[in-house]
Amino acid sequence: DSLWFEEALLRATSFENPAHVSSNSWGESASWDVYSVTSELADTAVRGGYNFQPVNVVTISHNQNMTTTAPGTGKNVITVGAVKDGNSPSSTLVWNSY
């Protein structure tokens, strides 16, 4: 359910207290490499679709295997991930286990 994310974006872009950055350290566990509803919501926020206030959306890649989850699959969001050394691209990263 993405209603809570949309509500958070509406509050973040309110005229009373507009945010310039929305930092998100979560990802959908069932949306690997998929452009989902939350990806679309994040893209809408970046373009100023909530209260006519654009906001930069920063989210995690999810660092699971070689995939990215929504909202990190958004076209206009800043998705942050990590890589190891490239020698074992399919192994889970150590810091992902914490």
ChimeraX commands (.cxc) that place a marker at each C-alpha (Angstrom):
marker #1 position 0.00,0.00,0.00 radius 0.5
marker #1 position 1.51,3.30,-1.09 radius 0.5
marker #1 position -0.98,5.68,0.54 radius 0.5
marker #1 position 1.36,6.42,3.46 radius 0.5
marker #1 position 4.14,7.40,1.05 radius 0.5
marker #1 position 1.85,9.74,-0.84 radius 0.5
marker #1 position 0.71,11.29,2.46 radius 0.5
marker #1 position 4.35,11.81,3.48 radius 0.5
marker #1 position 5.08,13.52,0.16 radius 0.5
marker #1 position 2.05,15.78,0.58 radius 0.5
marker #1 position 3.22,16.80,4.05 radius 0.5
marker #1 position 6.80,17.30,2.88 radius 0.5
marker #1 position 5.68,19.71,0.19 radius 0.5
marker #1 position 3.19,21.71,2.24 radius 0.5
marker #1 position 3.33,25.47,1.90 radius 0.5
marker #1 position 3.77,25.88,5.66 radius 0.5
marker #1 position 6.91,23.80,5.89 radius 0.5
marker #1 position 8.24,22.81,2.46 radius 0.5
marker #1 position 11.04,20.28,2.28 radius 0.5
marker #1 position 13.71,20.44,-0.39 radius 0.5
marker #1 position 14.87,16.85,0.07 radius 0.5
marker #1 position 12.94,13.69,0.95 radius 0.5
marker #1 position 15.34,11.02,2.20 radius 0.5
marker #1 position 13.98,7.47,2.07 radius 0.5
marker #1 position 15.82,4.46,3.49 radius 0.5
marker #1 position 13.22,1.90,2.55 radius 0.5
marker #1 position 12.24,-0.07,-0.50 radius 0.5
marker #1 position 9.45,-2.34,-1.63 radius 0.5
marker #1 position 10.45,-5.95,-1.09 radius 0.5
marker #1 position 8.20,-7.24,-3.87 radius 0.5
marker #1 position 9.12,-4.82,-6.64 radius 0.5
marker #1 position 12.59,-5.76,-7.83 radius 0.5
marker #1 position 13.52,-3.79,-10.95 radius 0.5
marker #1 position 9.90,-2.67,-11.43 radius 0.5
marker #1 position 8.53,0.82,-11.99 radius 0.5
marker #1 position 5.73,0.67,-9.42 radius 0.5
marker #1 position 3.16,3.04,-7.94 radius 0.5
marker #1 position 5.69,4.33,-5.40 radius 0.5
marker #1 position 8.18,5.00,-8.21 radius 0.5
marker #1 position 5.51,7.06,-9.93 radius 0.5
marker #1 position 4.68,8.92,-6.69 radius 0.5
marker #1 position 8.35,9.81,-6.21 radius 0.5
marker #1 position 8.63,11.05,-9.80 radius 0.5
marker #1 position 5.49,13.14,-9.32 radius 0.5
marker #1 position 7.00,14.75,-6.21 radius 0.5
marker #1 position 10.24,15.62,-8.04 radius 0.5
marker #1 position 8.26,17.33,-10.79 radius 0.5
marker #1 position 6.26,19.41,-8.27 radius 0.5
marker #1 position 3.08,17.39,-8.53 radius 0.5
marker #1 position 2.26,17.80,-4.84 radius 0.5
marker #1 position 1.27,21.31,-3.78 radius 0.5
marker #1 position 3.26,22.68,-6.75 radius 0.5
marker #1 position 6.43,22.27,-4.64 radius 0.5
marker #1 position 9.20,20.21,-6.28 radius 0.5
marker #1 position 11.22,18.09,-3.86 radius 0.5
marker #1 position 14.41,16.07,-4.45 radius 0.5
marker #1 position 13.70,12.44,-3.60 radius 0.5
marker #1 position 16.73,10.42,-2.44 radius 0.5
marker #1 position 16.23,6.71,-1.90 radius 0.5
marker #1 position 18.22,3.52,-1.49 radius 0.5
marker #1 position 18.93,1.00,-4.21 radius 0.5
marker #1 position 18.20,-1.73,-1.65 radius 0.5
marker #1 position 21.61,-3.38,-2.05 radius 0.5
marker #1 position 20.11,-6.84,-2.52 radius 0.5
marker #1 position 21.77,-8.97,-5.16 radius 0.5
marker #1 position 21.94,-7.00,-8.41 radius 0.5
marker #1 position 18.53,-5.35,-8.29 radius 0.5
marker #1 position 16.90,-2.08,-7.30 radius 0.5
marker #1 position 13.51,-1.70,-5.65 radius 0.5
marker #1 position 10.87,0.99,-5.90 radius 0.5
marker #1 position 10.90,3.92,-5.35 radius 0.5
marker #1 position 14.55,3.69,-6.41 radius 0.5
marker #1 position 13.38,2.66,-9.86 radius 0.5
marker #1 position 11.86,6.10,-10.38 radius 0.5
marker #1 position 13.08,8.03,-13.40 radius 0.5
marker #1 position 13.68,11.32,-11.57 radius 0.5
marker #1 position 14.83,10.20,-8.13 radius 0.5
marker #1 position 18.38,10.00,-6.81 radius 0.5
marker #1 position 19.03,6.34,-6.02 radius 0.5
marker #1 position 21.99,5.54,-3.78 radius 0.5
marker #1 position 23.59,2.12,-3.71 radius 0.5
marker #1 position 26.86,0.45,-2.94 radius 0.5
marker #1 position 29.14,-1.95,-4.73 radius 0.5
marker #1 position 31.75,-4.29,-3.48 radius 0.5
marker #1 position 34.79,-4.79,-5.67 radius 0.5
marker #1 position 32.98,-6.33,-8.62 radius 0.5
marker #1 position 34.55,-9.75,-8.15 radius 0.5
marker #1 position 31.40,-11.33,-6.69 radius 0.5
marker #1 position 28.50,-9.28,-8.07 radius 0.5
marker #1 position 25.81,-11.75,-6.98 radius 0.5
marker #1 position 26.90,-12.06,-3.34 radius 0.5
marker #1 position 25.12,-10.14,-0.58 radius 0.5
marker #1 position 27.13,-7.23,0.73 radius 0.5
marker #1 position 28.37,-7.48,4.32 radius 0.5
marker #1 position 26.85,-4.18,5.48 radius 0.5
marker #1 position 23.46,-5.27,4.16 radius 0.5
marker #1 position 23.27,-7.88,6.94 radius 0.5
marker #1 position 23.06,-5.38,9.79 radius 0.5
marker link #1:1,2 radius 0.2
marker link #1:2,3 radius 0.2
marker link #1:3,4 radius 0.2
marker link #1:4,5 radius 0.2
marker link #1:5,6 radius 0.2
marker link #1:6,7 radius 0.2
marker link #1:7,8 radius 0.2
marker link #1:8,9 radius 0.2
marker link #1:9,10 radius 0.2
marker link #1:10,11 radius 0.2
marker link #1:11,12 radius 0.2
marker link #1:12,13 radius 0.2
marker link #1:13,14 radius 0.2
marker link #1:14,15 radius 0.2
marker link #1:15,16 radius 0.2
marker link #1:16,17 radius 0.2
marker link #1:17,18 radius 0.2
marker link #1:18,19 radius 0.2
marker link #1:19,20 radius 0.2
marker link #1:20,21 radius 0.2
marker link #1:21,22 radius 0.2
marker link #1:22,23 radius 0.2
marker link #1:23,24 radius 0.2
marker link #1:24,25 radius 0.2
marker link #1:25,26 radius 0.2
marker link #1:26,27 radius 0.2
marker link #1:27,28 radius 0.2
marker link #1:28,29 radius 0.2
marker link #1:29,30 radius 0.2
marker link #1:30,31 radius 0.2
marker link #1:31,32 radius 0.2
marker link #1:32,33 radius 0.2
marker link #1:33,34 radius 0.2
marker link #1:34,35 radius 0.2
marker link #1:35,36 radius 0.2
marker link #1:36,37 radius 0.2
marker link #1:37,38 radius 0.2
marker link #1:38,39 radius 0.2
marker link #1:39,40 radius 0.2
marker link #1:40,41 radius 0.2
marker link #1:41,42 radius 0.2
marker link #1:42,43 radius 0.2
marker link #1:43,44 radius 0.2
marker link #1:44,45 radius 0.2
marker link #1:45,46 radius 0.2
marker link #1:46,47 radius 0.2
marker link #1:47,48 radius 0.2
marker link #1:48,49 radius 0.2
marker link #1:49,50 radius 0.2
marker link #1:50,51 radius 0.2
marker link #1:51,52 radius 0.2
marker link #1:52,53 radius 0.2
marker link #1:53,54 radius 0.2
marker link #1:54,55 radius 0.2
marker link #1:55,56 radius 0.2
marker link #1:56,57 radius 0.2
marker link #1:57,58 radius 0.2
marker link #1:58,59 radius 0.2
marker link #1:59,60 radius 0.2
marker link #1:60,61 radius 0.2
marker link #1:61,62 radius 0.2
marker link #1:62,63 radius 0.2
marker link #1:63,64 radius 0.2
marker link #1:64,65 radius 0.2
marker link #1:65,66 radius 0.2
marker link #1:66,67 radius 0.2
marker link #1:67,68 radius 0.2
marker link #1:68,69 radius 0.2
marker link #1:69,70 radius 0.2
marker link #1:70,71 radius 0.2
marker link #1:71,72 radius 0.2
marker link #1:72,73 radius 0.2
marker link #1:73,74 radius 0.2
marker link #1:74,75 radius 0.2
marker link #1:75,76 radius 0.2
marker link #1:76,77 radius 0.2
marker link #1:77,78 radius 0.2
marker link #1:78,79 radius 0.2
marker link #1:79,80 radius 0.2
marker link #1:80,81 radius 0.2
marker link #1:81,82 radius 0.2
marker link #1:82,83 radius 0.2
marker link #1:83,84 radius 0.2
marker link #1:84,85 radius 0.2
marker link #1:85,86 radius 0.2
marker link #1:86,87 radius 0.2
marker link #1:87,88 radius 0.2
marker link #1:88,89 radius 0.2
marker link #1:89,90 radius 0.2
marker link #1:90,91 radius 0.2
marker link #1:91,92 radius 0.2
marker link #1:92,93 radius 0.2
marker link #1:93,94 radius 0.2
marker link #1:94,95 radius 0.2
marker link #1:95,96 radius 0.2
marker link #1:96,97 radius 0.2
marker link #1:97,98 radius 0.2
view
